[in-house]
């Protein structure tokens, strides 16, 4: 008999078959439960991080508007604080400013302000051009500012000459002359009307 304090050691190879099967089943079940618990803990950690991030970001307002949860990388839940988000916001702002400065110099500007002024001017010009095109298109569609295209005397005469190609040549010449004289008289009348 074993004395007090000593553990009893069983030789499983001599235990009944049913006991070995039950022990294996319990060991498998324990592994399955541990795996489920680990997966649930991992999902819960993701949710806890997101909630903590949203809470702290909400407290900071505009100071952390450009910071995302991805910017924090593998930051532990306990380290998602207002200070951490402020530091990340500052880092992002500095990186953006450096990139803008580099881009401005690469484009030939002295500084970022010159580049911004150029962009603003370009956008203003584009908007003005767009507004002008819109006004012109609206006027054209409504019939405003559309002047009747007047044909010259010669154009009117040649149209009369070519209007009836089956007529003999001398009759076509007569139509040409008639149209030419008519157009000249109409121009003279129009000129007389504008002088009055």
QUIKA-V8176 format. One record per pair of residues at least 12 apart in sequence whose C-alpha atoms are under 6 Angstrom apart, sorted by the first residue. I is the first residue (numbers start at 1). J is the second residue. D is the distance in whole Angstrom. If there is no record, write none. Layout:
BEGIN
i:I j:J d:D
i:I j:J d:D
END
This chain:
BEGIN
i:49 j:77 d:5
i:56 j:82 d:6
i:64 j:89 d:6
i:67 j:89 d:6
i:153 j:180 d:6
i:153 j:183 d:5
i:157 j:176 d:5
i:157 j:179 d:5
i:157 j:180 d:5
i:160 j:175 d:6
i:160 j:176 d:5
i:161 j:175 d:6
i:161 j:176 d:5
END
